[in-house]
């Protein structure tokens, strides 16, 4: 008997943390408590049941989540052999160099983590040193550190810097995003 990774008794928050690749599928199934409002105390079964699903529908949904997980992991294996890229717009490169110099840091660190309104969010920080799984991007004399898994989610993206009356900051033009929340800080 084969055990599947995702079980109906699992907490939604644990599924989101351990298997972020199924967040989009959960959202498509009507379970929206996977972003910034992820439920720590609700099982997948309770979440689906709360949306009116029968036991048969819950079992079918769990099978679909496990199928998506298997397919995505297969895609990740193929991606590992592909070239990963991230590009810097000229203003972003200028701002990275300026911020690093003014704060005595080595690079801009970019992380993609589960959260935000759309399932994934961008996190920007300045870094002193690179971490073990970091990919180092160097363009226009500016350095970016990004973990391989984060880079896979934004592969081919361009980092830019936006200055406006309402604020300023780094933005990601991500060709892999299927939807973006209104603030532009999270994506699916």
Backbone as a ProteinNet text record, in pm:
[ID]
protein_1_A
[PRIMARY]
XXXXXXXXXXXXXXXXXXXXXXXXXXXXXXXXXXXXXXXXXXXXXXXXXXXXXXXXXXXXXXXXXXXXXXXXXXXXXXXXXXXXXXXXXXXXXXXXXXXXXXXXXXXXXXXXXXXXXXXXXXXXXXXXXXXXXXXXXXXXXXXXXXXXXXXXXXXXXXXXXXXXXXXXXXXXXXXXXXXXXXXXXXXX
[TERTIARY]
84	0	89	65.8	145.3	83.4	166.7	119.9	138.7	34.1	43.6	85.6	161.6	211.8	100.8	-2.3	-108.3	-225.3	-263.7	-375.5	-485.6	-608.7	-721.8	-718.1	-648.3	-641.2	-534.2	-449.9	-340.5	-393.2	-322.7	-357.2	-324.4	-413.1	-392.6	-260.8	-229.7	-104.7	17.4	12.9	124.9	138.4	25.6	28.6	90	46.1	96.9	246.7	291	433.1	517.6	471.6	550.1	537.9	422.9	396.4	342.1	420.7	370	327.7	373.9	338.4	190.2	113.9	-29.1	-117.2	-56.8	-134.8	-230.7	-182.8	-267.5	-388	-366.6	-476.1	-576.2	-527.7	-618.5	-702.8	-639.4	-713.2	-819.4	-783	-878.4	-995.5	-972.3	-1077.5	-1163.8	-1133.9	-1215	-1163.9	-1049.5	-991.6	-895.4	-941.5	-862.9	-786	-788.6	-716.5	-574.1	-508.5	-372.8	-269.8	-312.7	-219.1	-189.3	-214	-183.2	-282.4	-394.6	-491.4	-490	-377.2	-372.1	-418.5	-501.6	-558	-462.1	-424.4	-333.9	-409.1	-538.8	-616.5	-719.6	-716.4	-817.6	-752	-806.3	-754	-807.3	-745.5	-790.7	-935.6	-965	-1100.6	-1200.7	-1165.3	-1253.7	-1268.3	-1158.2	-1162.9	-1252.5	-1234.9	-1319.6	-1463.8	-1482.5	-1617.7	-1688.1	-1613.1	-1668.6	-1712.5	-1661	-1700.4	-1805.9	-1865.2	-1977.1	-1941	-1815.5	-1775.6	-1816.3	-1860.2	-1892.9	-1764.5	-1774.2	-1657	-1596.5	-1680.3	-1630.8	-1557.1	-1614.2	-1549.7	-1418.3	-1415.1	-1291.4	-1183.8	-1218.5	-1121.9	-1070.2	-1159.7	-1119.7	-1025.9	-1056.9	-972.7	-834	-826.9	-697.2	-616.8	-683.2	-614.8	-558.8	-638.3	-593.2	-472.2	-475.4	-361.6	-235	-246.3	-129.8	-80.8	-173.2	-133.8	-57.4	-109.8	-42.3	96.2	105.6	234	334	291.7	378.6	423.4	329.1	362.7	459.6	435.5	522.9	663	670.9	803.2	877.5	805.1	866.4	918.2	838.7	881.5	1005	1009.7	1125.3	1251.5	1239.2	1354.5	1405.8	1313	1354.3	1416.7	1362.3	1413.3	1556.1	1591.3	1725.6	1833.5	1800.2	1899.2	1894.6	1797.8	1784.9	1859.2	1890.6	1954.6	1851.2	1884.2	1795.7	1850.6	1759.4	1804	1717	1779	1711.9	1783.6	1707.7	1767.4	1741.7	1829.5	1816.3	1796.8	1693.3	1674.8	1781.1	1820.4	1926.5	1901.3	1778.7	1751.5	1761.8	1716.9	1728.1	1874.9	1958.2	2101.3	2163.5	2128.3	2179.5	2138.3	2011	1960.5	2022.9	2042.9	2107.3	2247.3	2323.8	2460.1	2457.4	2365.7	2354.2	2318.6	2216.5	2174.1	2282.6	2348.7	2455.6	2571.4	2609.1	2718.9	2681.5	2562	2518.7	2497.8	2468.3	2441.3	2551.5	2660.8	2774.7	2731.6	2655.3	2608.9	2665.1	2658.1	2718.1	2619.8	2491	2396.6	2253	2163.7	2020.3	1981.2	1910.7	1861.1	1712.9	1675.2	1535.1	1490.8	1377.8	1316	1173.1	1125	984	932.9	833.4	780.3	628.9	574.6	430.4	370.3	268.6	201.8	142.4	98.4	36.6	-101.8	-166	-304	-313.4	-208.8	-216	-142.9	-83.6	-19.7	130.2	199.4	344.2	374.2	477.4	514.6	665.4	703.3	843.7	892.8	1012.4	1073.7	1211.6	1235.8	1363	1434.9	1566.2	1647.6	1790.9	1870.2	2012.2	2087.6	2190.6	2261.2	2409.9	2465.6	2609.7	2684.7	2622.7	2691.6	2590.2	2640.7	2552.3	2530.4	2412	2379.2	2410.9	2410	2455.5	2382	2249.9	2175.9	2153.5	2218.4	2199.5	2259.6	2188.6	2242.4	2280.1	2396.9	2443.5	2422.5	2348	2323.6	2404.8	2487.6	2565.3	2542.3	2485.3	2462.3	2491.6	2553.9	2579.1	2645.8	2738	2812.8	2725.4	2603.8	2515.1	2500.2	2488.2	2477.4	2342.8	2287.2	2162.9	2187	2144.1	2145.1	2000.7	1979.1	1844.7	1856.5	1778.1	1777.2	1727	1777.3	1741.8	1590.8	1523.4	1378.2	1304	1349.4	1288.1	1311.8	1433.4	1466.1	1383.1	1356.9	1273.6	1134.6	1083.3	949.1	945.9	1059.9	1062.5	1162.9	1196	1292.4	1254.5	1350.5	1328.3	1273.3	1250.8	1193.2	1296.3	1245.2	1329.1	1297.3	1401.4	1386.4	1401.5	1305.3	1310.9	1290.6	1302.8	1281.5	1183.8	1080.7	976.3	976.4	976.3	965.4	836.2	751	622.7	588	484.9	441.2	395.2	343.3	291.1	397.1	519	626.1	724.5	826.2	929.6	971	1021	1068.7	1095.6	1152.5	1181.1	1051.8	1040.8	927.3	981	900.2	938.6	843.1	897.8	819.5	839.6	742.6	756.7	673.5	738	662.2	591.4	623.9	563.4	438.3	409.5	293.4	165.8	70.5	-58.4	-157.7	-134.8	-213.9	-131.4	-163.5	-91	-194.6	-168.4	-263	-253.1	-347.6	-354.5	-231.3	-166.7	-48.8	76.3	71.7	186.8	294.4	271.4	373.6	357.7	246.5	231.2	177.4	199.1	161.2	121.6	61.3	25.8	86.1
-117.8	0	124.8	214.4	335.1	446.5	515	627.5	754.6	836.2	962.3	1071.8	1170.2	1274.9	1356.4	1391.5	1475.5	1387.4	1401.7	1325.5	1422.8	1378	1464.1	1512.9	1441.4	1479	1584.4	1614.9	1710	1851.7	1929.4	2070	2147.5	2237.7	2317	2393.4	2449.3	2525.6	2437.6	2311.8	2220	2186.8	2168.8	2139.7	2257.1	2378.6	2498.9	2514.5	2485.4	2499.7	2391.2	2266.6	2155	2138.1	2173.4	2150.4	2277.4	2385.2	2510.6	2498	2393.7	2375.6	2344.3	2313.6	2285.3	2403.6	2516.1	2632.2	2677.8	2687.4	2732.9	2641	2511.8	2415.6	2432.1	2452.5	2477.2	2602.4	2707.9	2830.4	2805	2729	2696.3	2613.7	2536	2452.9	2531.9	2660.1	2743.1	2756.3	2696	2707.9	2826.2	2939.6	3062.8	3095.3	3007	3031.6	2977.4	3004.3	2953.5	3064.8	3188.4	3300.2	3353.1	3481	3542.1	3501.4	3438.1	3393.2	3241.5	3176.6	3030.3	2980.6	2878.2	2823.5	2724.2	2751.3	2662	2549.5	2565.1	2471.2	2394.1	2405.4	2340.5	2236.7	2117.1	2011.7	2033.8	1968.1	1975.1	1927.1	1819.4	1764.1	1867.7	1936.6	2038.6	2157.8	2195.1	2306.2	2276.3	2159.3	2120	2100.6	2038.8	2018.3	2150.1	2249.5	2382.5	2450.3	2401.9	2454.9	2366.2	2275.8	2195	2069.1	2025.9	1904.8	1779.3	1678.4	1548.6	1469.2	1355.8	1269.9	1225.5	1190.4	1147.1	1261.9	1383	1499.7	1533.5	1516.7	1541.8	1442.7	1315.6	1214.2	1246.1	1287.5	1323.7	1444.5	1542.9	1662.2	1627.1	1539	1496.8	1423.2	1337.7	1268.6	1369.7	1472.5	1574.8	1649.9	1685	1754.8	1670.2	1541.5	1452.9	1437.8	1436.9	1429	1555.4	1671	1798.1	1799.8	1754.2	1749.3	1663	1546.9	1456.2	1520.2	1583.4	1647.6	1763.5	1846.8	1961.8	1917.3	1813.5	1764.5	1707.2	1646.3	1596.4	1713.5	1821.8	1942	2002.9	2003.3	2058.4	1980.9	1849.2	1766.7	1805.3	1829.6	1871.2	2010	2100	2236.5	2240	2144.7	2143.4	2136.3	2075.4	2063.4	2183.5	2272.9	2388.7	2508.6	2600.6	2725	2816.2	2871.2	2963.8	3104.9	3201.9	3338.7	3439.1	3547.9	3661.8	3785.3	3886.6	4005	4128.6	4225.2	4350.8	4465.6	4544.2	4666.9	4766.5	4861.6	4955.8	5028.8	5078	5149.3	5055.3	4931.6	4834.3	4810	4792.7	4769.5	4889.1	5008.8	5129.7	5134.8	5105.8	5110.4	5000.3	4882.2	4773.8	4816.3	4870.3	4915.3	5026	5119.2	5231.1	5180.9	5095.5	5044.5	4959.5	4876.7	4792	4877.1	4978.2	5065.4	5141.5	5199.9	5280	5197	5068.7	4981.8	4879.6	4891.5	4800.2	4653.5	4625	4489	4445.4	4315.3	4260.6	4252	4223.8	4199.4	4219.2	4226.8	4221.5	4074.1	4034.5	3896.7	3898.2	3805.8	3790.1	3650.6	3644.2	3516.1	3517	3401.2	3382.5	3287.5	3332.6	3246.3	3237.6	3134.1	3116.2	3225.3	3292.3	3397.8	3500.5	3609.2	3714.1	3674	3762.1	3740.1	3635.9	3620.1	3534	3401.2	3373.5	3243.1	3247.9	3336	3352.3	3500.9	3533.7	3674	3691	3808.4	3843.1	3906.6	3867.9	3927.6	3978.8	4107.3	4170.3	4209.3	4186	4222.5	4241.6	4310.8	4323.2	4214.3	4158.2	4043.4	4070	4014.3	4021.7	3914.8	3797.3	3685.6	3593.1	3510.8	3419	3293.8	3232.4	3108.9	2990.6	2872.1	2752.1	2726.2	2742.8	2710.5	2832	2944.1	3065.4	3053.4	3112.6	3138.3	3286.3	3318	3456.8	3513.9	3622.4	3692.7	3821.4	3842.2	3965.9	4028.4	4145.8	4223	4369.1	4438	4581.4	4615.4	4529.2	4545.4	4540.2	4489.7	4471.5	4322	4285.1	4143.6	4114.4	3998.7	3948.7	3806	3773.1	3635.5	3587.9	3469	3411.4	3260.1	3199.8	3054.2	2989.5	2872.1	2803.6	2783.7	2741.1	2719	2849.5	2958.7	3088.8	3127.9	3106.8	3141.8	3061.2	2934.9	2853.4	2913.8	2977.4	3036.1	3166.6	3233.3	3360.4	3356.2	3237.1	3219.9	3306.7	3382.3	3468	3605.5	3632.3	3759.9	3872.1	3993.3	4112.3	4186.9	4221.5	4302.1	4447.5	4529.3	4671.5	4750.1	4879	4966	5072.8	5093.2	5188.9	5301.6	5424	5541.2	5612.6	5635.1	5701.2	5787	5868.7	5952.6	5868.9	5750.3	5664.3	5576.9	5580.5	5500.6	5454.2	5387	5337	5198.7	5118.7	4986.3	4898.2	4783.2	4685.9	4618	4591.8	4517.3	4403.5	4300.6	4184.8	4173.8	4175.9	4149.8	4001.4	3920.8	3775.1	3710.8	3654.6	3591.5	3462.8	3410.2	3285.6	3309	3433.1	3463.2	3450.6	3373.4	3360.1	3464.4	3519	3631.1	3703.1	3830.5	3914.2	3988.6	4004.4	4078.6	4227.5	4303.9	4446.4	4524.8	4484.7	4559.3	4522.1	4410.9	4368.8	4297	4271.1	4207.4	4055.9	4003.1	3857.7	3811.4	3683.9	3629.3	3483.9	3434.6	3294	3238.5
0	0	0	-94.4	-106.5	-22.5	52.4	132	51.1	44.5	-27.4	69.7	22.3	111.6	178.4	102.3	156.3	197.9	323.7	380.1	422.3	422.3	456.6	601	688.6	829.9	857.9	758.5	779	797.1	879.3	899.3	771.6	733.9	612.9	621.2	737.2	751.8	726.8	770	746.4	598.5	530.4	386.7	312	344.5	277.9	301.2	422.8	455.5	389.1	394.4	341.6	190.4	134.6	-7.5	-73.7	-79.4	-135.7	-282	-348.4	-488.4	-509.6	-403.4	-418.8	-377.9	-339.2	-295.6	-405	-527.8	-638.4	-655.8	-644.7	-657.8	-544.2	-422.2	-309.4	-334.2	-383.4	-413.5	-519.8	-624	-729.9	-677.7	-572.7	-513	-414.4	-396.6	-309.2	-167.5	-137.2	-3.1	-6.9	45.6	36.3	163.3	260.1	386	375.7	261.9	240.7	230.6	226.5	217.8	356.1	373.9	503.3	611.9	573.3	673.8	689.5	665	671.1	808	804.5	927.8	991.6	1115.4	1188	1256.2	1270.1	1350.3	1269.6	1139.1	1056.5	966.8	969.2	882.2	741.2	645.5	507.3	498.3	568.7	570.8	624	732.3	788.7	693.9	629.5	534.6	416.4	356.6	244.1	288.8	405.5	458.2	482.4	529	551.2	423	310.3	179.9	114.4	195	146.8	70.6	76.2	3.4	80.4	5.7	64.9	86	155.6	176.3	43.7	-52.6	-184	-252.1	-246.1	-307.4	-237.2	-105.4	-30.6	-73	-84.8	-129.2	-268.9	-358.7	-495.1	-492.5	-407.9	-396.8	-344.2	-243.7	-188.3	-295.1	-373.8	-484.1	-583.4	-615.4	-709.7	-654.5	-525.6	-464.7	-472.2	-444.5	-452.2	-595.7	-691.4	-832.6	-873.2	-833.4	-862.8	-799.7	-675.3	-605.3	-681.3	-724.6	-800.4	-931.4	-1003.3	-1131	-1110.9	-1010	-985.4	-945.8	-865.6	-825	-944.4	-1036.3	-1159.1	-1242.3	-1250.1	-1321.6	-1256.7	-1121.9	-1050.4	-1083.8	-1095.2	-1130	-1267.8	-1362.1	-1495.9	-1491	-1408	-1397.3	-1345.4	-1258.9	-1201.9	-1308.9	-1424	-1529.9	-1625.1	-1606.9	-1693.4	-1634.6	-1720.3	-1678.8	-1613.9	-1498.3	-1429.3	-1445.7	-1461.7	-1486.4	-1412.2	-1376.1	-1314.9	-1367.7	-1404.1	-1465.3	-1379.8	-1391.7	-1318.6	-1416.3	-1393.9	-1470.7	-1423.6	-1508.2	-1470.1	-1338.1	-1314.5	-1189.5	-1069.8	-1084.7	-974.8	-941.3	-1043.1	-1019.5	-947.1	-989.3	-924.4	-777.7	-750.1	-612	-525.7	-581.8	-506.3	-464.1	-558.7	-526.3	-421.2	-435.6	-341	-200.6	-191.3	-60.2	4.8	-74.9	-19.3	32.4	-43.7	-1.4	126.4	128.9	244.6	370.7	355.5	470.5	494.4	419.5	431	419.7	315.2	287.2	153.3	129.6	8.7	-107.8	-78	-186.8	-140.5	-238	-211.2	-205.6	-101.3	-92.7	-128.9	-216.3	-255	-214.4	-146.3	-112	-162.3	-201.3	-232.3	-126.6	-50.8	54.4	42.5	101.1	101.7	188.1	134.9	209.3	116.5	172.5	93.9	46.7	-24.5	-69.3	-180.2	-258.7	-376.2	-361.9	-248.1	-227.8	-207	-277.6	-262.1	-250.2	-173.8	-163.8	-176.4	-227	-241.7	-112.4	-70.2	48.1	7.2	29.8	-4.6	123.5	125.2	240.7	191.6	267.3	234.8	309.3	245.3	302.8	316.8	425.7	449.2	371.4	361.9	296.8	231.8	143.7	73.9	158.2	140.3	209.8	119.5	177	107	-24.6	-27.6	-150.2	-239.9	-209.9	-289.4	-428.2	-522.5	-655	-652.5	-703.6	-703.9	-843.7	-849.5	-975.6	-970.6	-1071.8	-1079.1	-1215.3	-1212.1	-1333.9	-1302.9	-1395.1	-1382.8	-1249.2	-1205.3	-1079.8	-954.4	-966.3	-850.7	-825	-696.5	-659	-593.9	-631.8	-573.4	-529.3	-407.6	-358.3	-357.8	-411.1	-411.7	-401.9	-315.8	-303	-430.8	-459.3	-583.9	-598.1	-492	-500.4	-528.4	-468.4	-496.7	-641.8	-689.9	-827.8	-926.8	-896	-984.8	-1000.4	-895.4	-900.7	-978.8	-990.4	-1064.1	-1179.3	-1225	-1333.4	-1453.7	-1501.4	-1617.1	-1581.4	-1453.4	-1409.6	-1416.7	-1414.1	-1408.1	-1278.5	-1204.9	-1084.3	-1125.9	-1088	-1119.4	-989.8	-999.7	-883.8	-926.4	-845.6	-879.4	-777.1	-827.4	-741.5	-778.2	-678.3	-702	-580.9	-593.7	-482.2	-363.9	-392	-284.8	-221.7	-273.5	-215.1	-320.5	-273.3	-363	-316.6	-410.5	-372.6	-492.5	-463.1	-567.9	-610.4	-739.7	-793	-878.5	-894.1	-973.6	-1091.4	-1210.9	-1330.5	-1358.5	-1313.5	-1310.9	-1421.3	-1523.3	-1631.5	-1588.8	-1471.6	-1424.6	-1340.8	-1303	-1218.6	-1300.8	-1248.6	-1316.7	-1267.6	-1148.4	-1097.7	-992.1	-972.2	-876.9	-793.7	-664.6	-580.5	-611.9	-561.2	-590.2	-550.2	-440.8	-394.8	-474.2	-548.7	-628.3	-550.9	-422.3	-339.3	-331.7	-384.3	-383.3	-518.2	-545.6	-675.3	-661.8	-765.9	-774.5	-901
[MASK]
++++++++++++++++++++++++++++++++++++++++++++++++++++++++++++++++++++++++++++++++++++++++++++++++++++++++++++++++++++++++++++++++++++++++++++++++++++++++++++++++++++++++++++++++++++++++++++

